Amino acid sequence: NDKGSLLGSLPQLGAFLDRDEMSAMRAEHGDGIAKFAVRELISEIRAKIISGDITETPDSAVIALEADKFIARLISPSGRSAINASGILLHTGLGRAPLSKSAVDSLSVFGGYSVLQADLDSGKRTLREEKAERLICELCSCEAATVVNNNAAATLLILNTLCDRKEAVISRGQLIEIGGQFRMPDVMAKSGAILKEVGTTNRTHLRDYENAISDSTGAIIHVHTSNYRIRGFTGCPGILELRKVADRHKPLALIDDLGSGALVPLAKYGIPDEPLVRDSISAGADLVCFSGDKLICGPQCGIICGRREAIARIRNNPFARMFRVCKLTLAALESTLIHFINGDHEREIPFYKMLSEDIARLRKRAEKLSASISGSETMKTSILEGLSYIGSGSAPDEGVKTWTVRVGPSNPKDGSWCNRTAARMRNNVPAIFCRIENNCLVFDMRTLSDDEHRTLVKELPEILSN
């Protein structure tokens, strides 16, 4: 059959590696990685033939070219780079917040031997996150802090430490699901805490918490619904009110899971403020946990801060060792936190620099990009106002004004043009990501750095014309 003929025409691995172009590739990158790349590509082509996705075998030159791209993406830093023209500032698929230059420089230093947990005077081993803890305490006005590998781990660790085999009281309206189908009830179950739901989806009262508390209660947990909003007839007590309840039932712990974790107000950028960590501490939370790679714009991690005695208990939990962060995470986090202490985060942290970008300057960017790709008979281009979004579960339905360049096929009946072109852009080096709306590719100017914009102006016309 046709599939059998196509499968039989696939090149033999050994013979293909002896081709001249592959010899050069092997000399440059190594025999092992060249063999690995070609074997992976042939396997991929074989699978597509069997599934009927392709009806002819690519020739050897194409396979060699694809092997070269495969290797570049695998071993070259530039092969993993991406240009984010999607308008989602904290794009989970693209690594969330870009790190500041100082954070990237710190990664290089910590890549070798470094003063990670050694006292310079005595030479003795010290607390791994000692420096990070001091910076967090300064920023959040808390007594102590620790760092784990993400906020889900932070939540589990807190509950396991304070509520193992005890009830944790939570409003039904705060039983959230975060990305990847991880749900708060599941995290609580794994922690050993017993879920005690109170109130209703849209309204929970203080009396609901009071009525649920018994000798079996270990903590009240308040969860910020950062990735969705319930509007209308709604209400739920905040930390300040819950503190009064907890005080009437000492030693009941009060936990605040903030999710994104803001250190500075966002209102100046036209976005409703996310709750500040400092405000939660001052309102009376015993422990607050939040992400380090969202609004803080550092590496992926979870930060726990609050009362010294509670943090000490968490550090002594065996889970703390399992969730411990590596030296590179601490290096990047420390450098990022310093920008908030210095107050230069708008200038030094890419996310805040993008948020504060002048709208008129974004318009000029859009005009320049549009001019570089207009004039083709196969495409139509326009410049329109739009909205950029924070992403990663932060301020989910609030946008920031931006300017966009929209590119679509001249033939409106070509319904597959956008998907074909977007796939070609993603396979470029660097990969280019945008949005697709109404059969148009949408390039958002707010999520581009100056260098990335220049790259788009230079490379996009050729990519689109092919």
C-alpha positions as CSV (number, residue, x, y, z in Angstrom):
1,N,0.0,0.0,0.0
2,D,1.0,3.7,-0.1
3,K,1.9,3.8,3.5
4,G,4.1,0.7,3.1
5,S,5.9,2.4,0.2
6,L,6.4,5.6,2.2
7,L,7.7,3.7,5.2
8,G,10.1,1.7,3.0
9,S,11.5,4.9,1.5
10,L,12.6,6.2,4.9
11,P,16.4,6.6,5.1
12,Q,18.5,4.1,7.0
13,L,19.9,5.7,10.1
14,G,23.6,4.6,9.6
15,A,23.7,5.5,5.9
16,F,22.1,8.9,6.5
17,L,24.6,9.8,9.2
18,D,27.4,9.2,6.6
19,R,26.1,11.9,4.3
20,D,28.4,14.9,3.8
21,E,26.1,17.4,5.5
22,M,25.7,15.0,8.5
23,S,29.4,14.6,8.7
24,A,29.8,18.3,9.2
25,M,27.0,18.3,11.8
26,R,28.6,15.4,13.7
27,A,31.9,17.2,13.7
28,E,30.3,20.3,15.1
29,H,27.9,18.9,17.7
30,G,29.1,15.3,18.3
31,D,28.2,11.8,17.0
32,G,25.8,11.0,19.8
33,I,23.6,14.1,19.6
34,A,23.5,13.9,15.7
35,K,22.5,10.3,15.8
36,F,19.8,11.1,18.5
37,A,18.4,13.9,16.4
38,V,18.1,12.0,13.2
39,R,16.6,8.9,14.9
40,E,14.0,11.2,16.6
41,L,13.1,12.8,13.3
42,I,12.8,9.6,11.4
43,S,10.6,8.2,14.2
44,E,8.4,11.3,14.0
45,I,8.1,11.0,10.2
46,R,7.2,7.3,10.5
47,A,4.4,8.1,13.0
48,K,3.0,10.8,10.7
49,I,3.0,8.4,7.8
50,I,1.1,5.8,9.8
51,S,-1.4,8.3,11.0
52,G,-1.9,9.7,7.5
53,D,-0.7,13.2,8.4
54,I,1.8,13.2,5.5
55,T,1.5,11.6,2.1
56,E,5.1,11.8,1.0
57,T,8.5,11.3,2.6
58,P,10.7,14.4,3.1
59,D,13.9,14.3,1.0
60,S,17.2,13.9,2.8
61,A,18.1,17.6,2.5
62,V,15.0,18.5,4.4
63,I,15.6,15.9,7.1
64,A,19.2,17.1,7.5
65,L,18.0,20.7,7.8
66,E,15.4,19.7,10.4
67,A,18.0,17.7,12.3
68,D,20.2,20.8,12.5
69,K,17.2,22.8,13.9
70,F,16.5,20.0,16.4
71,I,20.0,20.1,17.7
72,A,20.0,23.9,17.9
73,R,16.9,23.8,20.0
74,L,18.3,21.0,22.2
75,I,21.8,22.3,22.9
76,S,21.9,26.0,22.1
77,P,20.6,28.6,24.5
78,S,19.3,30.6,21.5
79,G,17.4,27.5,20.4
80,R,15.3,27.7,23.6
81,S,14.6,31.5,23.4
82,A,11.2,32.9,22.5
83,I,9.7,36.2,21.5
84,N,6.5,36.8,23.4
85,A,4.1,38.9,21.2
86,S,1.0,37.3,22.8
87,G,0.2,40.2,25.1
88,I,0.3,37.8,28.1
89,L,3.0,39.3,30.4
90,L,3.3,36.3,32.7
91,H,3.0,33.6,30.0
92,T,3.1,30.2,31.8
93,G,4.1,28.3,28.6
94,L,7.0,30.8,28.0
95,G,8.5,30.7,31.5
96,R,6.3,33.3,33.2
97,A,8.3,36.4,34.2
98,P,11.5,37.2,32.5
99,L,14.3,37.6,35.0
100,S,16.1,40.8,35.7
101,K,19.7,41.2,34.4
102,S,21.0,41.0,37.9
103,A,19.2,37.7,38.5
104,V,20.6,36.2,35.3
105,D,24.1,37.4,36.4
106,S,23.7,35.8,39.8
107,L,22.8,32.5,38.1
108,S,26.2,32.5,36.5
109,V,28.0,33.1,39.8
110,F,26.1,30.4,41.6
111,G,26.8,28.0,38.8
112,G,30.2,27.5,40.3
113,Y,31.3,27.2,43.9
114,S,29.5,29.9,45.9
115,V,28.7,31.0,49.4
116,L,25.4,29.2,49.6
117,Q,25.2,28.2,53.2
118,A,28.6,28.8,54.9
119,D,29.3,31.4,57.5
120,L,32.3,33.5,56.4
121,D,33.6,34.1,59.9
122,S,33.3,30.6,61.4
123,G,33.2,28.6,58.2
124,K,30.4,26.6,59.6
125,R,27.2,25.6,57.8
126,T,24.4,28.1,57.9
127,L,20.7,28.3,56.9
128,R,20.5,27.9,53.1
129,E,17.9,30.7,52.6
130,E,19.3,33.0,55.3
131,K,19.9,36.0,52.9
132,A,16.5,35.5,51.2
133,E,14.8,35.4,54.6
134,R,16.3,38.7,55.6
135,L,15.1,40.3,52.4
136,I,11.6,38.9,52.6
137,C,11.3,40.0,56.3
138,E,12.4,43.5,55.2
139,L,9.8,43.7,52.4
140,C,6.9,42.0,54.2
141,S,7.4,43.1,57.9
142,C,7.3,39.5,59.0
143,E,9.3,37.7,61.7
144,A,10.6,34.9,59.6
145,A,10.4,33.3,56.2
146,T,11.4,30.2,54.2
147,V,11.4,29.2,50.5
148,V,10.2,26.0,48.9
149,N,9.9,24.9,45.2
150,N,6.4,26.4,44.5
151,N,3.3,27.8,46.2
152,A,1.4,24.5,46.0
153,A,4.2,22.9,48.0
154,A,4.1,25.8,50.4
155,T,0.4,25.3,51.0
156,L,0.8,21.6,51.6
157,L,3.8,22.1,53.9
158,I,1.9,24.6,56.0
159,L,-1.2,22.4,56.4
160,N,0.8,19.3,57.1
161,T,2.8,21.1,59.8
162,L,-0.2,22.9,61.5
163,C,-3.2,20.7,60.6
164,D,-2.1,17.1,60.2
165,R,-5.2,15.0,61.2
166,K,-6.9,18.2,62.2
167,E,-9.6,20.3,60.5
168,A,-8.8,23.2,58.3
169,V,-11.8,25.6,57.9
170,I,-12.2,27.2,54.5
171,S,-14.9,29.0,52.7
172,R,-16.6,27.1,49.8
173,G,-16.0,30.0,47.6
174,Q,-12.2,29.6,48.0
175,L,-11.8,26.0,47.0
176,I,-9.9,26.9,43.9
177,E,-8.4,25.0,41.1
178,I,-5.0,26.2,39.9
179,G,-3.3,25.3,36.6
180,G,-2.8,21.6,35.6
181,Q,-6.1,20.6,37.4
182,F,-4.5,20.8,40.9
183,R,-7.3,21.6,43.3
184,M,-7.2,23.0,46.8
185,P,-9.2,20.1,48.3
186,D,-6.7,17.6,46.8
187,V,-3.7,19.5,48.2
188,M,-5.4,19.6,51.6
189,A,-6.1,15.9,51.5
190,K,-2.5,15.0,50.7
191,S,-1.3,17.3,53.5
192,G,-3.2,15.2,56.1
193,A,-5.5,18.1,56.9
194,I,-9.3,17.5,57.1
195,L,-11.3,19.8,54.9
196,K,-14.0,21.7,56.7
197,E,-16.1,23.7,54.2
198,V,-18.2,26.6,55.4
199,G,-20.5,29.1,53.8
200,T,-21.7,29.0,50.2
201,T,-20.0,29.6,46.9
202,N,-20.8,33.3,46.8
203,R,-21.2,34.3,50.5
204,T,-19.5,33.2,53.7
205,H,-20.1,34.9,57.1
206,L,-18.0,35.1,60.3
207,R,-20.6,33.1,62.0
208,D,-20.0,30.2,59.5
209,Y,-16.4,30.1,60.7
210,E,-17.4,30.4,64.4
211,N,-19.9,27.6,64.1
212,A,-17.4,25.2,62.4
213,I,-14.6,25.6,65.0
214,S,-14.2,22.7,67.5
215,D,-11.5,20.9,69.4
216,S,-10.6,19.2,66.2
217,T,-9.8,22.4,64.3
218,G,-6.2,23.2,63.6
219,A,-6.4,26.3,61.4
220,I,-8.5,28.7,59.4
221,I,-7.2,29.1,55.9
222,H,-8.1,32.0,53.7
223,V,-7.3,31.6,49.9
224,H,-7.2,34.5,47.5
225,T,-9.1,33.6,44.4
226,S,-6.5,35.1,42.1
227,N,-7.4,33.2,38.9
228,Y,-11.1,34.0,38.8
229,R,-13.7,36.5,40.1
230,I,-17.2,36.0,41.6
231,R,-19.3,39.2,41.2
232,G,-22.6,40.4,42.4
233,F,-24.1,39.2,45.7
234,T,-20.9,38.0,47.2
235,G,-19.0,38.4,50.5
236,C,-16.3,36.7,52.6
237,P,-14.5,37.9,55.7
238,G,-10.9,39.1,55.3
239,I,-7.9,38.4,57.4
240,L,-8.5,41.3,59.8
241,E,-12.0,39.9,60.7
242,L,-10.7,36.3,60.7
243,R,-8.0,37.3,63.1
244,K,-10.6,38.1,65.7
245,V,-12.2,34.7,65.3
246,A,-8.8,33.0,65.7
247,D,-8.0,35.0,68.8
248,R,-11.1,33.8,70.4
249,H,-10.0,30.2,69.8
250,K,-6.3,30.2,70.6
251,P,-4.0,28.5,69.6
252,L,-5.9,28.3,66.3
253,A,-3.7,29.3,63.3
254,L,-4.7,31.7,60.6
255,I,-3.2,31.0,57.2
256,D,-3.5,33.2,54.1
257,D,-2.7,31.7,50.7
258,L,-2.2,34.7,48.4
259,G,-1.3,32.8,45.3
260,S,0.4,35.4,43.1
261,G,1.8,37.4,46.0
262,A,2.2,41.2,45.3
263,L,4.9,43.2,46.9
264,V,3.9,46.5,45.3
265,P,0.5,48.0,44.3
266,L,-0.7,47.5,40.8
267,A,-3.3,50.3,40.6
268,K,-0.9,52.8,39.0
269,Y,-0.8,50.5,35.9
270,G,-4.6,50.6,35.6
271,I,-5.0,47.1,37.2
272,P,-7.0,46.6,40.4
273,D,-4.6,45.9,43.3
274,E,-3.8,42.3,44.2
275,P,-3.5,41.9,48.0
276,L,-0.1,42.8,49.3
277,V,1.8,40.4,51.4
278,R,2.7,43.1,53.9
279,D,-1.0,44.0,54.4
280,S,-1.8,40.3,55.2
281,I,0.9,40.1,57.8
282,S,-0.2,43.4,59.4
283,A,-3.8,42.2,59.4
284,G,-2.8,39.3,61.6
285,A,-2.1,36.2,59.5
286,D,0.2,33.7,61.2
287,L,1.5,32.4,57.9
288,V,1.2,33.8,54.4
289,C,2.3,31.9,51.3
290,F,2.7,33.0,47.7
291,S,4.5,32.4,44.4
292,G,8.0,33.8,43.7
293,D,7.6,33.6,39.9
294,K,4.5,35.6,39.3
295,L,4.1,39.2,40.5
296,I,7.5,39.0,42.2
297,C,9.0,38.1,38.9
298,G,11.7,35.8,40.2
299,P,12.3,32.0,39.7
300,Q,9.7,29.4,40.3
301,C,9.4,29.0,44.1
302,G,6.9,29.3,46.9
303,I,7.5,31.7,49.8
304,I,6.2,31.2,53.3
305,C,6.5,34.1,55.8
306,G,5.0,34.9,59.1
307,R,5.5,34.1,62.8
308,R,8.9,32.9,63.8
309,E,7.6,29.9,65.8
310,A,5.5,28.6,62.9
311,I,8.3,29.0,60.4
312,A,10.6,27.0,62.8
313,R,8.1,24.2,62.9
314,I,7.8,24.2,59.1
315,R,11.6,24.0,58.8
316,N,11.6,20.9,61.0
317,N,9.0,19.1,58.9
318,P,10.6,16.3,56.8
319,F,8.6,17.6,53.8
320,A,10.7,20.8,54.0
321,R,13.8,18.9,52.9
322,M,11.8,17.4,50.0
323,F,10.6,20.8,48.8
324,R,13.9,22.5,49.3
325,V,15.0,24.9,46.5
326,C,18.4,24.7,44.7
327,K,21.2,27.3,44.8
328,L,20.2,28.8,41.4
329,T,16.6,29.5,42.6
330,L,17.9,31.3,45.7
331,A,20.4,33.3,43.7
332,A,17.8,34.6,41.3
333,L,15.3,35.2,44.0
334,E,17.7,37.2,46.2
335,S,18.7,39.4,43.2
336,T,15.0,40.0,42.3
337,L,14.0,40.9,45.9
338,I,16.8,43.5,46.1
339,H,15.1,45.5,43.3
340,F,11.9,45.8,45.4
341,I,14.0,47.0,48.4
342,N,15.8,49.6,46.2
343,G,12.5,50.6,44.6
344,D,14.0,50.2,41.1
345,H,11.8,47.3,40.0
346,E,10.2,49.4,37.2
347,R,13.5,50.0,35.7
348,E,15.2,46.7,36.3
349,I,12.5,44.0,36.2
350,P,11.2,43.3,32.7
351,F,7.6,42.7,33.8
352,Y,7.2,46.1,35.6
353,K,9.1,47.8,32.8
354,M,6.5,46.4,30.3
355,L,3.6,47.4,32.5
356,S,4.9,51.0,32.8
357,E,5.7,51.3,29.0
358,D,4.3,54.5,27.5
359,I,1.3,53.8,25.3
360,A,2.4,56.3,22.6
361,R,5.7,54.5,22.3
362,L,3.8,51.2,21.8
363,R,1.9,52.9,19.0
364,K,5.2,53.8,17.3
365,R,6.4,50.2,17.6
366,A,3.2,49.0,16.0
367,E,3.6,51.4,13.1
368,K,7.2,50.3,12.5
369,L,6.3,46.6,12.6
370,S,3.3,47.1,10.3
371,A,5.4,49.0,7.8
372,S,7.9,46.2,7.6
373,I,5.4,43.5,6.7
374,S,2.8,45.5,4.7
375,G,2.7,45.5,0.9
376,S,2.2,41.8,0.3
377,E,-0.6,40.7,-1.9
378,T,-1.3,37.6,0.2
379,M,-1.7,39.4,3.5
380,K,-3.6,42.4,5.0
381,T,-2.2,44.3,7.9
382,S,-3.8,46.7,10.4
383,I,-3.0,48.5,13.6
384,L,-5.5,48.4,16.4
385,E,-5.8,49.3,20.1
386,G,-6.1,46.2,22.4
387,L,-5.6,44.9,25.9
388,S,-2.6,43.0,27.4
389,Y,-3.2,40.7,30.3
390,I,-1.1,39.8,33.3
391,G,-1.6,36.0,33.0
392,S,-0.6,33.1,35.4
393,G,-3.8,33.6,37.4
394,S,-3.2,37.2,38.4
395,A,-5.9,39.9,37.8
396,P,-7.7,37.5,35.4
397,D,-10.2,39.8,33.8
398,E,-8.4,43.1,33.9
399,G,-6.4,44.3,30.9
400,V,-3.8,47.0,30.2
401,K,-4.2,49.2,27.1
402,T,-1.8,48.4,24.3
403,W,-1.3,48.6,20.5
404,T,-1.4,45.6,18.3
405,V,-0.5,44.7,14.7
406,R,-3.0,42.3,13.1
407,V,-2.1,40.3,10.1
408,G,-4.5,38.1,8.2
409,P,-4.8,36.4,4.8
410,S,-6.0,38.5,1.8
411,N,-8.3,35.6,1.0
412,P,-10.7,35.5,4.0
413,K,-11.8,31.9,3.0
414,D,-8.2,30.6,3.8
415,G,-9.2,29.5,7.3
416,S,-6.0,27.6,7.9
417,W,-3.5,30.4,7.1
418,C,-3.2,31.6,10.7
419,N,-2.6,28.2,12.1
420,R,0.0,27.3,9.4
421,T,1.8,30.6,9.8
422,A,1.7,30.5,13.6
423,A,3.3,27.0,13.6
424,R,6.0,28.3,11.2
425,M,6.7,31.2,13.6
426,R,6.9,28.9,16.6
427,N,9.4,26.7,14.8
428,N,11.6,29.7,14.0
429,V,14.8,30.3,16.1
430,P,13.9,32.2,18.2
431,A,10.4,30.9,18.5
432,I,7.8,33.6,17.9
433,F,4.4,33.5,19.8
434,C,1.4,35.7,19.1
435,R,-2.4,35.5,19.5
436,I,-4.9,34.3,16.9
437,E,-8.2,36.2,16.8
438,N,-10.9,36.4,14.1
439,N,-8.6,34.7,11.5
440,C,-5.8,37.2,12.2
441,L,-2.4,36.9,13.8
442,V,-2.2,39.5,16.6
443,F,1.2,40.9,17.7
444,D,1.0,42.8,21.0
445,M,3.6,45.5,21.4
446,R,3.6,45.6,25.2
447,T,5.2,42.2,25.8
448,L,8.2,42.9,23.6
449,S,11.5,44.3,24.6
450,D,13.3,46.7,22.3
451,D,15.6,43.9,21.1
452,E,12.7,41.6,20.5
453,H,10.8,44.2,18.5
454,R,13.9,44.8,16.3
455,T,14.1,41.1,15.7
456,L,10.5,40.9,14.6
457,V,10.9,43.9,12.3
458,K,13.9,42.1,10.7
459,E,12.7,38.5,10.5
460,L,8.9,38.5,10.4
461,P,8.5,39.8,6.8
462,E,10.5,36.8,5.5
463,I,8.6,34.3,7.7
464,L,5.2,35.6,6.7
465,S,6.1,35.7,3.0
466,N,7.0,32.0,2.9
